[in-house]
Amino acid sequence: MTDNTDDPNTFNAALDTTGLYCPEPIMLMHNKVRDMTSGQVLKVVATDPATTRDVPKFCQFLGHELLHQNSVDDQYVYFIRLA
């Protein structure tokens, strides 16, 4: 397995939830991580401000590591390493 360093530009899969609102981004994240393996990194792009609360809680609850989160204008980007 290739180690994904803390470089936020390194990821194995991406999920664009732009335009979707709670609970859809988190539901899609649940579905996406099922197709991935432990240690892989998922990049999530969202426009729902609730994701700033929901994504960290999603990671904490499932044991995933939130590597990086950033917001620019009305877009939120998250990088999550799967447990």
CYANA upper distance limits for C-alpha pairs under 8 A (distance plus 0.5 A):
  3 ASP  CA     39 GLY  CA      8.24
  4 ASN  CA     10 THR  CA      6.91
  4 ASN  CA     11 PHE  CA      7.81
  4 ASN  CA     39 GLY  CA      8.30
  4 ASN  CA     40 GLN  CA      7.86
  4 ASN  CA     41 VAL  CA      7.78
  5 THR  CA     10 THR  CA      7.99
  6 ASP  CA     10 THR  CA      8.49
  6 ASP  CA     67 LEU  CA      7.38
  8 PRO  CA     67 LEU  CA      7.86
  8 PRO  CA     68 HIS  CA      7.02
  8 PRO  CA     79 PHE  CA      7.00
 10 THR  CA     41 VAL  CA      8.00
 11 PHE  CA     40 GLN  CA      7.66
 11 PHE  CA     41 VAL  CA      5.23
 11 PHE  CA     42 LEU  CA      6.30
 11 PHE  CA     43 LYS  CA      6.80
 11 PHE  CA     79 PHE  CA      8.07
 12 ASN  CA     40 GLN  CA      6.44
 12 ASN  CA     41 VAL  CA      5.80
 12 ASN  CA     42 LEU  CA      6.55
 12 ASN  CA     43 LYS  CA      8.38
 13 ALA  CA     41 VAL  CA      7.22
 13 ALA  CA     42 LEU  CA      5.53
 13 ALA  CA     43 LYS  CA      6.77
 14 ALA  CA     42 LEU  CA      6.13
 14 ALA  CA     43 LYS  CA      5.09
 14 ALA  CA     44 VAL  CA      6.36
 14 ALA  CA     45 VAL  CA      8.41
 15 LEU  CA     29 MET  CA      7.96
 15 LEU  CA     32 LYS  CA      8.12
 15 LEU  CA     42 LEU  CA      7.88
 15 LEU  CA     43 LYS  CA      6.67
 15 LEU  CA     44 VAL  CA      5.31
 15 LEU  CA     45 VAL  CA      6.85
 16 ASP  CA     44 VAL  CA      6.44
 16 ASP  CA     45 VAL  CA      5.39
 16 ASP  CA     46 ALA  CA      6.94
 17 THR  CA     24 GLU  CA      8.42
 17 THR  CA     25 PRO  CA      6.11
 17 THR  CA     28 LEU  CA      8.37
 17 THR  CA     44 VAL  CA      7.73
 17 THR  CA     45 VAL  CA      6.36
 17 THR  CA     46 ALA  CA      5.39
 17 THR  CA     47 THR  CA      7.72
 18 THR  CA     45 VAL  CA      6.94
 18 THR  CA     46 ALA  CA      5.20
 18 THR  CA     47 THR  CA      5.63
 18 THR  CA     48 ASP  CA      8.09
 18 THR  CA     75 GLN  CA      8.41
 19 GLY  CA     46 ALA  CA      7.82
 19 GLY  CA     47 THR  CA      6.45
 19 GLY  CA     48 ASP  CA      7.71
 20 LEU  CA     24 GLU  CA      6.61
 20 LEU  CA     25 PRO  CA      6.86
 20 LEU  CA     46 ALA  CA      8.04
 20 LEU  CA     47 THR  CA      7.67
 20 LEU  CA     48 ASP  CA      7.15
 21 TYR  CA     25 PRO  CA      7.05
 21 TYR  CA     47 THR  CA      8.40
 21 TYR  CA     48 ASP  CA      5.94
 21 TYR  CA     50 ALA  CA      8.37
 22 CYS  CA     26 ILE  CA      7.70
 22 CYS  CA     48 ASP  CA      7.71
 22 CYS  CA     50 ALA  CA      7.35
 22 CYS  CA     51 THR  CA      8.24
 23 PRO  CA     27 MET  CA      6.73
 24 GLU  CA     28 LEU  CA      6.59
 25 PRO  CA     29 MET  CA      6.69
 25 PRO  CA     46 ALA  CA      7.88
 25 PRO  CA     51 THR  CA      8.14
 26 ILE  CA     30 HIS  CA      6.74
 26 ILE  CA     54 ASP  CA      7.82
 26 ILE  CA     55 VAL  CA      7.73
 26 ILE  CA     58 PHE  CA      8.05
 27 MET  CA     31 ASN  CA      6.97
 28 LEU  CA     32 LYS  CA      6.60
 29 MET  CA     33 VAL  CA      6.64
 30 HIS  CA     34 ARG  CA      7.07
 31 ASN  CA     35 ASP  CA      7.73
 32 LYS  CA     36 MET  CA      7.46
 33 VAL  CA     37 THR  CA      8.05
 33 VAL  CA     42 LEU  CA      8.34
 33 VAL  CA     82 LEU  CA      8.06
 36 MET  CA     40 GLN  CA      7.29
 37 THR  CA     82 LEU  CA      7.58
 38 SER  CA     81 ARG  CA      8.25
 38 SER  CA     82 LEU  CA      5.56
 38 SER  CA     83 ALA  CA      5.64
 39 GLY  CA     81 ARG  CA      6.19
 39 GLY  CA     82 LEU  CA      5.61
 39 GLY  CA     83 ALA  CA      6.65
 40 GLN  CA     81 ARG  CA      6.10
 40 GLN  CA     82 LEU  CA      6.17
 41 VAL  CA     79 PHE  CA      6.99
 41 VAL  CA     80 ILE  CA      5.84
 41 VAL  CA     81 ARG  CA      4.84
 41 VAL  CA     82 LEU  CA      6.78
 42 LEU  CA     78 TYR  CA      8.44
 42 LEU  CA     79 PHE  CA      6.14
 42 LEU  CA     80 ILE  CA      5.64
 42 LEU  CA     81 ARG  CA      6.96
 42 LEU  CA     82 LEU  CA      8.13
 43 LYS  CA     77 VAL  CA      7.58
 43 LYS  CA     78 TYR  CA      6.13
 43 LYS  CA     79 PHE  CA      5.09
 43 LYS  CA     80 ILE  CA      7.01
 44 VAL  CA     77 VAL  CA      6.15
 44 VAL  CA     78 TYR  CA      5.57
 44 VAL  CA     79 PHE  CA      6.97
 45 VAL  CA     75 GLN  CA      7.44
 45 VAL  CA     76 TYR  CA      6.20
 45 VAL  CA     77 VAL  CA      5.11
 45 VAL  CA     78 TYR  CA      7.08
 46 ALA  CA     51 THR  CA      7.74
 46 ALA  CA     75 GLN  CA      6.30
 46 ALA  CA     76 TYR  CA      5.57
 46 ALA  CA     77 VAL  CA      6.94
 47 THR  CA     74 ASP  CA      6.29
 47 THR  CA     75 GLN  CA      5.30
 47 THR  CA     76 TYR  CA      6.45
 48 ASP  CA     75 GLN  CA      8.43
 48 ASP  CA     76 TYR  CA      8.31
 49 PRO  CA     53 ARG  CA      8.47
 49 PRO  CA     76 TYR  CA      8.22
 50 ALA  CA     54 ASP  CA      6.60
 51 THR  CA     55 VAL  CA      5.77
 51 THR  CA     76 TYR  CA      8.32
 52 THR  CA     56 PRO  CA      7.53
 52 THR  CA     76 TYR  CA      8.22
 53 ARG  CA     57 LYS  CA      7.04
 54 ASP  CA     58 PHE  CA      6.47
 55 VAL  CA     59 CYS  CA      6.72
 55 VAL  CA     78 TYR  CA      8.48
 56 PRO  CA     60 GLN  CA      6.61
 56 PRO  CA     66 LEU  CA      7.23
 57 LYS  CA     61 PHE  CA      6.42
 58 PHE  CA     62 LEU  CA      6.69
 58 PHE  CA     64 HIS  CA      8.42
 59 CYS  CA     63 GLY  CA      6.13
 59 CYS  CA     64 HIS  CA      5.02
 59 CYS  CA     65 GLU  CA      6.60
 59 CYS  CA     66 LEU  CA      6.87
 59 CYS  CA     80 ILE  CA      8.12
 60 GLN  CA     64 HIS  CA      6.85
 60 GLN  CA     65 GLU  CA      8.09
 62 LEU  CA     83 ALA  CA      8.09
 63 GLY  CA     82 LEU  CA      8.18
 63 GLY  CA     83 ALA  CA      6.17
 64 HIS  CA     80 ILE  CA      7.13
 64 HIS  CA     81 ARG  CA      6.33
 64 HIS  CA     82 LEU  CA      5.27
 64 HIS  CA     83 ALA  CA      5.20
 65 GLU  CA     80 ILE  CA      6.08
 65 GLU  CA     81 ARG  CA      5.52
 65 GLU  CA     82 LEU  CA      6.97
 65 GLU  CA     83 ALA  CA      7.55
 66 LEU  CA     78 TYR  CA      7.79
 66 LEU  CA     79 PHE  CA      6.62
 66 LEU  CA     80 ILE  CA      5.09
 66 LEU  CA     81 ARG  CA      6.96
 67 LEU  CA     78 TYR  CA      8.12
 67 LEU  CA     79 PHE  CA      5.89
 67 LEU  CA     80 ILE  CA      6.01
 67 LEU  CA     81 ARG  CA      7.12
 68 HIS  CA     78 TYR  CA      6.22
 68 HIS  CA     79 PHE  CA      5.66
 68 HIS  CA     80 ILE  CA      7.78
 69 GLN  CA     76 TYR  CA      7.77
 69 GLN  CA     77 VAL  CA      6.06
 69 GLN  CA     78 TYR  CA      4.89
 69 GLN  CA     79 PHE  CA      6.92
 70 ASN  CA     76 TYR  CA      6.30
 70 ASN  CA     77 VAL  CA      5.74
 70 ASN  CA     78 TYR  CA      7.11
 71 SER  CA     75 GLN  CA      6.09
 71 SER  CA     76 TYR  CA      4.86
 71 SER  CA     77 VAL  CA      6.68
 72 VAL  CA     76 TYR  CA      7.08
